[in-house]
Amino acid sequence: MGHQRFFVYIMASRSRVLYTGVTRDLPKRVYSHRHGLIHGFTRKYRVTRLVFFEETSSARAAFER
């Protein structure tokens, strides 16, 4: 079984609205946020800037972080 990677990340808007998320594919998720492809909070508040990320070895560790 291969090494699984999970990322916890924080995105921000120009007006300093923050969003925290967890994903396995950080580049794809950031692209989706930046282009408004994810409906809901991040699209509504134009949360498009990646300001922090950290890699973890499990989903549990990412959610706990």
PQR file of N, CA, C, O and H, with PARSE charges and radii, in Angstrom:
ATOM      1  N   MET A   1       0.848  -1.194   0.000 -0.4000 1.5000
ATOM      2  CA  MET A   1       0.000   0.000   0.000 -0.0000 2.0000
ATOM      3  C   MET A   1       0.877   1.235   0.000  0.5500 1.7000
ATOM      4  O   MET A   1       1.806   1.330   0.802 -0.5500 1.4000
ATOM      5  N   GLY A   2       0.600   2.189  -0.888 -0.4000 1.5000
ATOM      6  CA  GLY A   2       1.398   3.399  -1.023 -0.0000 2.0000
ATOM      7  C   GLY A   2       1.120   4.419   0.064  0.5500 1.7000
ATOM      8  O   GLY A   2       0.139   4.333   0.802 -0.5500 1.4000
ATOM      9  H   GLY A   2      -0.155   2.112  -1.540  0.4000 1.0000
ATOM     10  N   HIS A   3       2.004   5.370   0.134 -0.4000 1.5000
ATOM     11  CA  HIS A   3       1.874   6.467   1.100 -0.0000 2.0000
ATOM     12  C   HIS A   3       0.730   7.389   0.675  0.5500 1.7000
ATOM     13  O   HIS A   3       0.718   7.913  -0.439 -0.5500 1.4000
ATOM     14  H   HIS A   3       2.801   5.441  -0.466  0.4000 1.0000
ATOM     15  N   GLN A   4      -0.212   7.572   1.568 -0.4000 1.5000
ATOM     16  CA  GLN A   4      -1.314   8.479   1.263 -0.0000 2.0000
ATOM     17  C   GLN A   4      -1.003   9.851   1.824  0.5500 1.7000
ATOM     18  O   GLN A   4      -0.486   9.982   2.933 -0.5500 1.4000
ATOM     19  H   GLN A   4      -0.201   7.146   2.473  0.4000 1.0000
ATOM     20  N   ARG A   5      -1.323  10.871   1.043 -0.4000 1.5000
ATOM     21  CA  ARG A   5      -1.082  12.247   1.478 -0.0000 2.0000
ATOM     22  C   ARG A   5      -2.407  12.976   1.598  0.5500 1.7000
ATOM     23  O   ARG A   5      -3.302  12.828   0.766 -0.5500 1.4000
ATOM     24  H   ARG A   5      -1.743  10.764   0.141  0.4000 1.0000
ATOM     25  N   PHE A   6      -2.502  13.746   2.628 -0.4000 1.5000
ATOM     26  CA  PHE A   6      -3.644  14.623   2.828 -0.0000 2.0000
ATOM     27  C   PHE A   6      -3.085  15.995   3.154  0.5500 1.7000
ATOM     28  O   PHE A   6      -2.008  16.121   3.738 -0.5500 1.4000
ATOM     29  H   PHE A   6      -1.775  13.867   3.304  0.4000 1.0000
ATOM     30  N   PHE A   7      -3.829  17.019   2.769 -0.4000 1.5000
ATOM     31  CA  PHE A   7      -3.407  18.390   3.046 -0.0000 2.0000
ATOM     32  C   PHE A   7      -4.491  19.119   3.811  0.5500 1.7000
ATOM     33  O   PHE A   7      -5.672  19.019   3.479 -0.5500 1.4000
ATOM     34  H   PHE A   7      -4.703  16.917   2.295  0.4000 1.0000
ATOM     35  N   VAL A   8      -4.092  19.847   4.828 -0.4000 1.5000
ATOM     36  CA  VAL A   8      -4.974  20.808   5.465 -0.0000 2.0000
ATOM     37  C   VAL A   8      -4.533  22.151   4.896  0.5500 1.7000
ATOM     38  O   VAL A   8      -3.335  22.414   4.789 -0.5500 1.4000
ATOM     39  H   VAL A   8      -3.132  19.928   5.098  0.4000 1.0000
ATOM     40  N   TYR A   9      -5.481  22.996   4.534 -0.4000 1.5000
ATOM     41  CA  TYR A   9      -5.107  24.246   3.874 -0.0000 2.0000
ATOM     42  C   TYR A   9      -6.014  25.387   4.323  0.5500 1.7000
ATOM     43  O   TYR A   9      -7.136  25.164   4.778 -0.5500 1.4000
ATOM     44  H   TYR A   9      -6.454  22.782   4.621  0.4000 1.0000
ATOM     45  N   ILE A  10      -5.517  26.594   4.189 -0.4000 1.5000
ATOM     46  CA  ILE A  10      -6.292  27.789   4.497 -0.0000 2.0000
ATOM     47  C   ILE A  10      -6.263  28.688   3.270  0.5500 1.7000
ATOM     48  O   ILE A  10      -5.202  28.984   2.719 -0.5500 1.4000
ATOM     49  H   ILE A  10      -4.606  26.775   3.819  0.4000 1.0000
ATOM     50  N   MET A  11      -7.450  29.113   2.856 -0.4000 1.5000
ATOM     51  CA  MET A  11      -7.612  30.043   1.746 -0.0000 2.0000
ATOM     52  C   MET A  11      -8.157  31.343   2.317  0.5500 1.7000
ATOM     53  O   MET A  11      -8.813  31.344   3.359 -0.5500 1.4000
ATOM     54  H   MET A  11      -8.311  28.873   3.304  0.4000 1.0000
ATOM     55  N   ALA A  12      -7.885  32.450   1.634 -0.4000 1.5000
ATOM     56  CA  ALA A  12      -8.363  33.754   2.089 -0.0000 2.0000
ATOM     57  C   ALA A  12      -8.897  34.566   0.921  0.5500 1.7000
ATOM     58  O   ALA A  12      -8.532  34.345  -0.234 -0.5500 1.4000
ATOM     59  H   ALA A  12      -7.352  32.449   0.788  0.4000 1.0000
ATOM     60  N   SER A  13      -9.767  35.507   1.248 -0.4000 1.5000
ATOM     61  CA  SER A  13     -10.272  36.456   0.258 -0.0000 2.0000
ATOM     62  C   SER A  13      -9.534  37.775   0.452  0.5500 1.7000
ATOM     63  O   SER A  13      -8.808  37.950   1.431 -0.5500 1.4000
ATOM     64  H   SER A  13     -10.064  35.686   2.187  0.4000 1.0000
ATOM     65  N   ARG A  14      -9.720  38.689  -0.474 -0.4000 1.5000
ATOM     66  CA  ARG A  14      -9.113  40.016  -0.329 -0.0000 2.0000
ATOM     67  C   ARG A  14      -9.631  40.739   0.907  0.5500 1.7000
ATOM     68  O   ARG A  14      -8.926  41.559   1.496 -0.5500 1.4000
ATOM     69  H   ARG A  14     -10.309  38.546  -1.270  0.4000 1.0000
ATOM     70  N   SER A  15     -10.863  40.433   1.296 -0.4000 1.5000
ATOM     71  CA  SER A  15     -11.444  41.078   2.479 -0.0000 2.0000
ATOM     72  C   SER A  15     -11.136  40.305   3.766  0.5500 1.7000
ATOM     73  O   SER A  15     -11.721  40.571   4.816 -0.5500 1.4000
ATOM     74  H   SER A  15     -11.435  39.767   0.817  0.4000 1.0000
ATOM     75  N   ARG A  16     -10.211  39.346   3.670 -0.4000 1.5000
ATOM     76  CA  ARG A  16      -9.694  38.581   4.809 -0.0000 2.0000
ATOM     77  C   ARG A  16     -10.657  37.545   5.378  0.5500 1.7000
ATOM     78  O   ARG A  16     -10.533  37.157   6.540 -0.5500 1.4000
ATOM     79  H   ARG A  16      -9.735  39.130   2.817  0.4000 1.0000
ATOM     80  N   VAL A  17     -11.603  37.099   4.579 -0.4000 1.5000
ATOM     81  CA  VAL A  17     -12.441  35.967   4.963 -0.0000 2.0000
ATOM     82  C   VAL A  17     -11.566  34.727   4.818  0.5500 1.7000
ATOM     83  O   VAL A  17     -10.883  34.568   3.807 -0.5500 1.4000
ATOM     84  H   VAL A  17     -11.703  37.414   3.635  0.4000 1.0000
ATOM     85  N   LEU A  18     -11.580  33.850   5.818 -0.4000 1.5000
ATOM     86  CA  LEU A  18     -10.757  32.640   5.785 -0.0000 2.0000
ATOM     87  C   LEU A  18     -11.613  31.391   5.629  0.5500 1.7000
ATOM     88  O   LEU A  18     -12.758  31.336   6.076 -0.5500 1.4000
ATOM     89  H   LEU A  18     -12.135  33.979   6.640  0.4000 1.0000
ATOM     90  N   TYR A  19     -11.020  30.384   4.979 -0.4000 1.5000
ATOM     91  CA  TYR A  19     -11.661  29.089   4.803 -0.0000 2.0000
ATOM     92  C   TYR A  19     -10.596  28.026   5.033  0.5500 1.7000
ATOM     93  O   TYR A  19      -9.496  28.107   4.486 -0.5500 1.4000
ATOM     94  H   TYR A  19     -10.090  30.429   4.615  0.4000 1.0000
ATOM     95  N   THR A  20     -10.927  27.034   5.842 -0.4000 1.5000
ATOM     96  CA  THR A  20     -10.017  25.915   6.100 -0.0000 2.0000
ATOM     97  C   THR A  20     -10.613  24.657   5.500  0.5500 1.7000
ATOM     98  O   THR A  20     -11.804  24.388   5.654 -0.5500 1.4000
ATOM     99  H   THR A  20     -11.820  26.968   6.287  0.4000 1.0000
ATOM    100  N   GLY A  21      -9.773  23.882   4.812 -0.4000 1.5000
ATOM    101  CA  GLY A  21     -10.249  22.653   4.194 -0.0000 2.0000
ATOM    102  C   GLY A  21      -9.224  21.541   4.258  0.5500 1.7000
ATOM    103  O   GLY A  21      -8.080  21.752   4.660 -0.5500 1.4000
ATOM    104  H   GLY A  21      -8.805  24.101   4.688  0.4000 1.0000
ATOM    105  N   VAL A  22      -9.649  20.355   3.857 -0.4000 1.5000
ATOM    106  CA  VAL A  22      -8.794  19.168   3.797 -0.0000 2.0000
ATOM    107  C   VAL A  22      -8.997  18.532   2.429  0.5500 1.7000
ATOM    108  O   VAL A  22     -10.125  18.432   1.947 -0.5500 1.4000
ATOM    109  H   VAL A  22     -10.578  20.184   3.531  0.4000 1.0000
ATOM    110  N   THR A  23      -7.909  18.103   1.807 -0.4000 1.5000
ATOM    111  CA  THR A  23      -7.991  17.479   0.486 -0.0000 2.0000
ATOM    112  C   THR A  23      -6.830  16.527   0.271  0.5500 1.7000
ATOM    113  O   THR A  23      -5.825  16.590   0.980 -0.5500 1.4000
ATOM    114  H   THR A  23      -6.993  18.184   2.199  0.4000 1.0000
ATOM    115  N   ARG A  24      -6.968  15.650  -0.702 -0.4000 1.5000
ATOM    116  CA  ARG A  24      -5.863  14.787  -1.133 -0.0000 2.0000
ATOM    117  C   ARG A  24      -5.096  15.419  -2.291  0.5500 1.7000
ATOM    118  O   ARG A  24      -3.914  15.137  -2.483 -0.5500 1.4000
ATOM    119  H   ARG A  24      -7.784  15.598  -1.278  0.4000 1.0000
ATOM    120  N   ASP A  25      -5.766  16.271  -3.061 -0.4000 1.5000
ATOM    121  CA  ASP A  25      -5.167  16.860  -4.258 -0.0000 2.0000
ATOM    122  C   ASP A  25      -5.180  18.386  -4.130  0.5500 1.7000
ATOM    123  O   ASP A  25      -6.121  19.042  -4.576 -0.5500 1.4000
ATOM    124  H   ASP A  25      -6.726  16.500  -2.905  0.4000 1.0000
ATOM    125  N   LEU A  26      -4.146  18.938  -3.528 -0.4000 1.5000
ATOM    126  CA  LEU A  26      -4.102  20.373  -3.246 -0.0000 2.0000
ATOM    127  C   LEU A  26      -4.122  21.238  -4.508  0.5500 1.7000
ATOM    128  O   LEU A  26      -4.906  22.186  -4.564 -0.5500 1.4000
ATOM    129  H   LEU A  26      -3.381  18.406  -3.166  0.4000 1.0000
ATOM    130  N   PRO A  27      -3.304  20.960  -5.516 -0.5600 1.5000
ATOM    131  CA  PRO A  27      -3.355  21.811  -6.711  0.2800 2.0000
ATOM    132  C   PRO A  27      -4.741  21.846  -7.359  0.5500 1.7000
ATOM    133  O   PRO A  27      -5.202  22.911  -7.769 -0.5500 1.4000
ATOM    134  N   LYS A  28      -5.398  20.711  -7.452 -0.4000 1.5000
ATOM    135  CA  LYS A  28      -6.739  20.651  -8.047 -0.0000 2.0000
ATOM    136  C   LYS A  28      -7.738  21.447  -7.203  0.5500 1.7000
ATOM    137  O   LYS A  28      -8.567  22.178  -7.746 -0.5500 1.4000
ATOM    138  H   LYS A  28      -5.023  19.846  -7.119  0.4000 1.0000
ATOM    139  N   ARG A  29      -7.660  21.307  -5.882 -0.4000 1.5000
ATOM    140  CA  ARG A  29      -8.600  22.013  -5.005 -0.0000 2.0000
ATOM    141  C   ARG A  29      -8.401  23.516  -5.067  0.5500 1.7000
ATOM    142  O   ARG A  29      -9.375  24.267  -5.117 -0.5500 1.4000
ATOM    143  H   ARG A  29      -6.987  20.713  -5.441  0.4000 1.0000
ATOM    144  N   VAL A  30      -7.151  23.967  -5.064 -0.4000 1.5000
ATOM    145  CA  VAL A  30      -6.873  25.405  -5.149 -0.0000 2.0000
ATOM    146  C   VAL A  30      -7.388  25.949  -6.484  0.5500 1.7000
ATOM    147  O   VAL A  30      -7.989  27.023  -6.521 -0.5500 1.4000
ATOM    148  H   VAL A  30      -6.360  23.357  -5.023  0.4000 1.0000
ATOM    149  N   TYR A  31      -7.161  25.228  -7.564 -0.4000 1.5000
ATOM    150  CA  TYR A  31      -7.666  25.632  -8.878 -0.0000 2.0000
ATOM    151  C   TYR A  31      -9.190  25.790  -8.828  0.5500 1.7000
ATOM    152  O   TYR A  31      -9.738  26.769  -9.334 -0.5500 1.4000
ATOM    153  H   TYR A  31      -6.673  24.356  -7.534  0.4000 1.0000
ATOM    154  N   SER A  32      -9.858  24.826  -8.220 -0.4000 1.5000
ATOM    155  CA  SER A  32     -11.318  24.861  -8.131 -0.0000 2.0000
ATOM    156  C   SER A  32     -11.803  26.081  -7.355  0.5500 1.7000
ATOM    157  O   SER A  32     -12.779  26.717  -7.751 -0.5500 1.4000
ATOM    158  H   SER A  32      -9.413  24.031  -7.809  0.4000 1.0000
ATOM    159  N   HIS A  33     -11.134  26.411  -6.258 -0.4000 1.5000
ATOM    160  CA  HIS A  33     -11.511  27.596  -5.481 -0.0000 2.0000
ATOM    161  C   HIS A  33     -11.265  28.867  -6.294  0.5500 1.7000
ATOM    162  O   HIS A  33     -12.127  29.745  -6.344 -0.5500 1.4000
ATOM    163  H   HIS A  33     -10.341  25.894  -5.936  0.4000 1.0000
ATOM    164  N   ARG A  34     -10.123  28.970  -6.916 -0.4000 1.5000
ATOM    165  CA  ARG A  34      -9.761  30.187  -7.663 -0.0000 2.0000
ATOM    166  C   ARG A  34     -10.682  30.464  -8.835  0.5500 1.7000
ATOM    167  O   ARG A  34     -10.884  31.621  -9.205 -0.5500 1.4000
ATOM    168  H   ARG A  34      -9.423  28.257  -6.875  0.4000 1.0000
ATOM    169  N   HIS A  35     -11.241  29.419  -9.423 -0.4000 1.5000
ATOM    170  CA  HIS A  35     -12.090  29.584 -10.602 -0.0000 2.0000
ATOM    171  C   HIS A  35     -13.580  29.458 -10.279  0.5500 1.7000
ATOM    172  O   HIS A  35     -14.404  29.339 -11.186 -0.5500 1.4000
ATOM    173  H   HIS A  35     -11.076  28.479  -9.122  0.4000 1.0000
ATOM    174  N   GLY A  36     -13.925  29.484  -8.992 -0.4000 1.5000
ATOM    175  CA  GLY A  36     -15.330  29.455  -8.594 -0.0000 2.0000
ATOM    176  C   GLY A  36     -16.064  28.185  -8.923  0.5500 1.7000
ATOM    177  O   GLY A  36     -17.281  28.210  -9.103 -0.5500 1.4000
ATOM    178  H   GLY A  36     -13.255  29.580  -8.256  0.4000 1.0000
ATOM    179  N   LEU A  37     -15.359  27.067  -9.009 -0.4000 1.5000
ATOM    180  CA  LEU A  37     -15.977  25.797  -9.380 -0.0000 2.0000
ATOM    181  C   LEU A  37     -16.651  25.090  -8.209  0.5500 1.7000
ATOM    182  O   LEU A  37     -17.423  24.152  -8.403 -0.5500 1.4000
ATOM    183  H   LEU A  37     -14.370  27.047  -8.862  0.4000 1.0000
ATOM    184  N   ILE A  38     -16.355  25.546  -6.993 -0.4000 1.5000
ATOM    185  CA  ILE A  38     -16.948  24.945  -5.799 -0.0000 2.0000
ATOM    186  C   ILE A  38     -18.055  25.880  -5.312  0.5500 1.7000
ATOM    187  O   ILE A  38     -17.787  27.009  -4.901 -0.5500 1.4000
ATOM    188  H   ILE A  38     -15.727  26.308  -6.835  0.4000 1.0000
ATOM    189  N   HIS A  39     -19.276  25.410  -5.360 -0.4000 1.5000
ATOM    190  CA  HIS A  39     -20.422  26.217  -4.938 -0.0000 2.0000
ATOM    191  C   HIS A  39     -20.411  26.369  -3.420  0.5500 1.7000
ATOM    192  O   HIS A  39     -19.922  25.493  -2.706 -0.5500 1.4000
ATOM    193  H   HIS A  39     -19.493  24.493  -5.694  0.4000 1.0000
ATOM    194  N   GLY A  40     -20.935  27.449  -2.946 -0.4000 1.5000
ATOM    195  CA  GLY A  40     -21.067  27.644  -1.505 -0.0000 2.0000
ATOM    196  C   GLY A  40     -20.211  28.774  -0.981  0.5500 1.7000
ATOM    197  O   GLY A  40     -20.007  29.789  -1.647 -0.5500 1.4000
ATOM    198  H   GLY A  40     -21.333  28.160  -3.526  0.4000 1.0000
ATOM    199  N   PHE A  41     -19.715  28.575   0.221 -0.4000 1.5000
ATOM    200  CA  PHE A  41     -19.017  29.613   0.981 -0.0000 2.0000
ATOM    201  C   PHE A  41     -17.870  30.256   0.218  0.5500 1.7000
ATOM    202  O   PHE A  41     -17.818  31.480   0.096 -0.5500 1.4000
ATOM    203  H   PHE A  41     -19.880  27.750   0.762  0.4000 1.0000
ATOM    204  N   THR A  42     -16.945  29.444  -0.300 -0.4000 1.5000
ATOM    205  CA  THR A  42     -15.750  30.023  -0.936 -0.0000 2.0000
ATOM    206  C   THR A  42     -16.081  30.786  -2.204  0.5500 1.7000
ATOM    207  O   THR A  42     -15.429  31.782  -2.517 -0.5500 1.4000
ATOM    208  H   THR A  42     -16.987  28.450  -0.201  0.4000 1.0000
ATOM    209  N   ARG A  43     -17.065  30.339  -2.921 -0.4000 1.5000
ATOM    210  CA  ARG A  43     -17.486  31.061  -4.135 -0.0000 2.0000
ATOM    211  C   ARG A  43     -18.199  32.359  -3.764  0.5500 1.7000
ATOM    212  O   ARG A  43     -17.953  33.406  -4.364 -0.5500 1.4000
ATOM    213  H   ARG A  43     -17.595  29.529  -2.667  0.4000 1.0000
ATOM    214  N   LYS A  44     -19.080  32.281  -2.774 -0.4000 1.5000
ATOM    215  CA  LYS A  44     -19.840  33.454  -2.334 -0.0000 2.0000
ATOM    216  C   LYS A  44     -18.917  34.573  -1.853  0.5500 1.7000
ATOM    217  O   LYS A  44     -19.132  35.743  -2.172 -0.5500 1.4000
ATOM    218  H   LYS A  44     -19.279  31.431  -2.287  0.4000 1.0000
ATOM    219  N   TYR A  45     -17.889  34.209  -1.086 -0.4000 1.5000
ATOM    220  CA  TYR A  45     -16.993  35.211  -0.500 -0.0000 2.0000
ATOM    221  C   TYR A  45     -15.697  35.407  -1.289  0.5500 1.7000
ATOM    222  O   TYR A  45     -14.787  36.102  -0.836 -0.5500 1.4000
ATOM    223  H   TYR A  45     -17.714  33.259  -0.827  0.4000 1.0000
ATOM    224  N   ARG A  46     -15.621  34.794  -2.466 -0.4000 1.5000
ATOM    225  CA  ARG A  46     -14.449  34.912  -3.347 -0.0000 2.0000
ATOM    226  C   ARG A  46     -13.138  34.597  -2.622  0.5500 1.7000
ATOM    227  O   ARG A  46     -12.182  35.372  -2.651 -0.5500 1.4000
ATOM    228  H   ARG A  46     -16.360  34.230  -2.834  0.4000 1.0000
ATOM    229  N   VAL A  47     -13.131  33.443  -1.979 -0.4000 1.5000
ATOM    230  CA  VAL A  47     -11.956  32.974  -1.250 -0.0000 2.0000
ATOM    231  C   VAL A  47     -11.047  32.287  -2.266  0.5500 1.7000
ATOM    232  O   VAL A  47     -11.308  31.153  -2.668 -0.5500 1.4000
ATOM    233  H   VAL A  47     -13.908  32.813  -1.955  0.4000 1.0000
ATOM    234  N   THR A  48      -9.977  32.972  -2.682 -0.4000 1.5000
ATOM    235  CA  THR A  48      -9.180  32.484  -3.809 -0.0000 2.0000
ATOM    236  C   THR A  48      -7.680  32.396  -3.548  0.5500 1.7000
ATOM    237  O   THR A  48      -6.945  31.879  -4.389 -0.5500 1.4000
ATOM    238  H   THR A  48      -9.764  33.893  -2.356  0.4000 1.0000
ATOM    239  N   ARG A  49      -7.216  32.880  -2.424 -0.4000 1.5000
ATOM    240  CA  ARG A  49      -5.766  32.882  -2.181 -0.0000 2.0000
ATOM    241  C   ARG A  49      -5.356  31.802  -1.191  0.5500 1.7000
ATOM    242  O   ARG A  49      -5.871  31.749  -0.074 -0.5500 1.4000
ATOM    243  H   ARG A  49      -7.812  33.301  -1.741  0.4000 1.0000
ATOM    244  N   LEU A  50      -4.441  30.951  -1.596 -0.4000 1.5000
ATOM    245  CA  LEU A  50      -3.893  29.952  -0.688 -0.0000 2.0000
ATOM    246  C   LEU A  50      -2.895  30.660   0.225  0.5500 1.7000
ATOM    247  O   LEU A  50      -1.918  31.238  -0.252 -0.5500 1.4000
ATOM    248  H   LEU A  50      -4.023  30.994  -2.503  0.4000 1.0000
ATOM    249  N   VAL A  51      -3.135  30.618   1.537 -0.4000 1.5000
ATOM    250  CA  VAL A  51      -2.250  31.320   2.473 -0.0000 2.0000
ATOM    251  C   VAL A  51      -1.477  30.373   3.377  0.5500 1.7000
ATOM    252  O   VAL A  51      -0.503  30.778   4.012 -0.5500 1.4000
ATOM    253  H   VAL A  51      -3.928  30.149   1.925  0.4000 1.0000
ATOM    254  N   PHE A  52      -1.907  29.099   3.442 -0.4000 1.5000
ATOM    255  CA  PHE A  52      -1.208  28.120   4.277 -0.0000 2.0000
ATOM    256  C   PHE A  52      -1.600  26.723   3.829  0.5500 1.7000
ATOM    257  O   PHE A  52      -2.738  26.488   3.421 -0.5500 1.4000
ATOM    258  H   PHE A  52      -2.699  28.770   2.927  0.4000 1.0000
ATOM    259  N   PHE A  53      -0.650  25.795   3.908 -0.4000 1.5000
ATOM    260  CA  PHE A  53      -0.986  24.380   3.745 -0.0000 2.0000
ATOM    261  C   PHE A  53       0.030  23.549   4.491  0.5500 1.7000
ATOM    262  O   PHE A  53       1.166  23.966   4.711 -0.5500 1.4000
ATOM    263  H   PHE A  53       0.274  25.985   4.240  0.4000 1.0000
ATOM    264  N   GLU A  54      -0.400  22.374   4.872 -0.4000 1.5000
ATOM    265  CA  GLU A  54       0.459  21.430   5.576 -0.0000 2.0000
ATOM    266  C   GLU A  54       0.092  20.024   5.135  0.5500 1.7000
ATOM    267  O   GLU A  54      -1.088  19.680   5.065 -0.5500 1.4000
ATOM    268  H   GLU A  54      -1.323  22.035   4.694  0.4000 1.0000
ATOM    269  N   GLU A  55       1.094  19.214   4.839 -0.4000 1.5000
ATOM    270  CA  GLU A  55       0.860  17.831   4.435 -0.0000 2.0000
ATOM    271  C   GLU A  55       0.819  16.938   5.666  0.5500 1.7000
ATOM    272  O   GLU A  55       1.618  17.095   6.590 -0.5500 1.4000
ATOM    273  H   GLU A  55       2.052  19.494   4.896  0.4000 1.0000
ATOM    274  N   THR A  56      -0.123  15.996   5.667 -0.4000 1.5000
ATOM    275  CA  THR A  56      -0.206  15.003   6.735 -0.0000 2.0000
ATOM    276  C   THR A  56      -0.274  13.618   6.099  0.5500 1.7000
ATOM    277  O   THR A  56      -0.488  13.484   4.894 -0.5500 1.4000
ATOM    278  H   THR A  56      -0.772  15.868   4.917  0.4000 1.0000
ATOM    279  N   SER A  57      -0.090  12.600   6.922 -0.4000 1.5000
ATOM    280  CA  SER A  57      -0.066  11.230   6.388 -0.0000 2.0000
ATOM    281  C   SER A  57      -1.415  10.527   6.496  0.5500 1.7000
ATOM    282  O   SER A  57      -1.564   9.392   6.042 -0.5500 1.4000
ATOM    283  H   SER A  57       0.083  12.709   7.901  0.4000 1.0000
ATOM    284  N   SER A  58      -2.405  11.204   7.100 -0.4000 1.5000
ATOM    285  CA  SER A  58      -3.730  10.578   7.216 -0.0000 2.0000
ATOM    286  C   SER A  58      -4.816  11.644   7.241  0.5500 1.7000
ATOM    287  O   SER A  58      -4.572  12.802   7.581 -0.5500 1.4000
ATOM    288  H   SER A  58      -2.284  12.126   7.469  0.4000 1.0000
ATOM    289  N   ALA A  59      -6.015  11.223   6.873 -0.4000 1.5000
ATOM    290  CA  ALA A  59      -7.151  12.137   6.915 -0.0000 2.0000
ATOM    291  C   ALA A  59      -7.410  12.581   8.344  0.5500 1.7000
ATOM    292  O   ALA A  59      -7.711  13.747   8.599 -0.5500 1.4000
ATOM    293  H   ALA A  59      -6.213  10.283   6.598  0.4000 1.0000
ATOM    294  N   ARG A  60      -7.293  11.658   9.255 -0.4000 1.5000
ATOM    295  CA  ARG A  60      -7.528  11.978  10.681 -0.0000 2.0000
ATOM    296  C   ARG A  60      -6.572  13.061  11.167  0.5500 1.7000
ATOM    297  O   ARG A  60      -6.984  14.004  11.843 -0.5500 1.4000
ATOM    298  H   ARG A  60      -7.049  10.711   9.047  0.4000 1.0000
ATOM    299  N   ALA A  61      -5.299  12.922  10.822 -0.4000 1.5000
ATOM    300  CA  ALA A  61      -4.310  13.924  11.231 -0.0000 2.0000
ATOM    301  C   ALA A  61      -4.627  15.290  10.620  0.5500 1.7000
ATOM    302  O   ALA A  61      -4.453  16.322  11.267 -0.5500 1.4000
ATOM    303  H   ALA A  61      -4.965  12.155  10.273  0.4000 1.0000
ATOM    304  N   ALA A  62      -5.089  15.287   9.382 -0.4000 1.5000
ATOM    305  CA  ALA A  62      -5.428  16.558   8.717 -0.0000 2.0000
ATOM    306  C   ALA A  62      -6.617  17.218   9.408  0.5500 1.7000
ATOM    307  O   ALA A  62      -6.596  18.423   9.656 -0.5500 1.4000
ATOM    308  H   ALA A  62      -5.231  14.449   8.856  0.4000 1.0000
ATOM    309  N   PHE A  63      -7.658  16.437   9.721 -0.4000 1.5000
ATOM    310  CA  PHE A  63      -8.832  17.010  10.377 -0.0000 2.0000
ATOM    311  C   PHE A  63      -8.508  17.470  11.801  0.5500 1.7000
ATOM    312  O   PHE A  63      -9.032  18.486  12.256 -0.5500 1.4000
ATOM    313  H   PHE A  63      -7.675  15.458   9.520  0.4000 1.0000
ATOM    314  N   GLU A  64      -7.659  16.737  12.496 -0.4000 1.5000
ATOM    315  CA  GLU A  64      -7.277  17.141  13.855 -0.0000 2.0000
ATOM    316  C   GLU A  64      -6.452  18.423  13.824  0.5500 1.7000
ATOM    317  O   GLU A  64      -6.551  19.263  14.719 -0.5500 1.4000
ATOM    318  H   GLU A  64      -7.233  15.911  12.127  0.4000 1.0000
ATOM    319  N   ARG A  65      -5.653  18.556  12.799 -0.4000 1.5000
ATOM    320  CA  ARG A  65      -4.795  19.754  12.675 -0.0000 2.0000
ATOM    321  C   ARG A  65      -5.656  20.982  12.505  0.5500 1.7000
ATOM    322  O   ARG A  65      -5.134  22.090  12.384 -0.5500 1.4000
ATOM    323  H   ARG A  65      -5.573  17.874  12.072  0.4000 1.0000
TER
END
